[in-house]
Amino acid sequence: MPQQKELGLAQIKDVAQKAEQAAEQTLQVAQQIYSQATAAALSEAEQQVEDLQNQIKQAQQKTEDLKQEIKSQSESTQS
């Protein structure tokens, strides 16, 4: 009987170690996924910022074009 008890404890210890290893691997995978997701989100945010900056530049250019057009029309009506 004591030998069976020792065998049972050894098996429990082995299973516990394997469970701990599996938990550590799961944590590592979760950290990798989190890192990749964070990087992807950051990349997406950077792209959106770039798009917005381009839209702002286009709006500024249109504003300048309209100012020139108004100035040009104003000058032509004055002469």
N, C-alpha and C positions, 0 to 999 in steps of 0.2 A: 504493500500500500504506500509506504513513504516514497518508493521509487516512482510510482504513478503520479504522486503529488508533485515531485520534483520535475517530472516530465511535463506535467500540466503547467507548472510555473514557468518552465523554460519556453513552452509554446506561447504562453500569454506574453512573456517578455519579448519574444520574437515578433509576435503580432503587433505589440505596442510599438516596437522599434520601426516596423514597416509602416504602421499608421503615421508615426511621426515623420518618417521620410516622405510619405505621400503628402502630408500636410505641408511640409517645407517646399516640395516641388509645386504644389498647388499655389502656395504663396508666391513663389518665384514667377510662375506663369501669370498670375494675377498682376504682379508688379510690371511684368513685361507688357501685358495688354494695356494696363493703365498708362504706361509710358508711351506706347504707340498711339493710343487714343488721344493723349494729351498733345503729342506731336502733330497728329492729324488735325486736331481742333485748332492748334496754333497756326498751322499752315493755312487752313481754311480762313481763319480770322485775318491773317496777313494778306491773303488774296482779296478778301472783302475790303480791307483798308486800301489796298492798291487800286481796286476798282472805284472806290469812293473818291480817292485822290484824282483819278483820271476824270471822273465826272465833274469834280470841282474845277479842274483845269479847263475842261470843255465849257463849263458855265462861265468861267472868267473870260475865256476867249470870246464867247458869244456876247457877253456884256461889253467887251471892248469893241467888238464889231458893231454892235448897236449904237454905242457912243459915237463911233466914227460916222456911222450912217446919219445919226441925228445932227451931228456937227456939220456934215456935208450938206444935208438938206437945209439946215439953218443958214449956212453961208450962201447957198444958191438962191434962197428966197430973199436974202438981204441985198443981193446985187441986182 
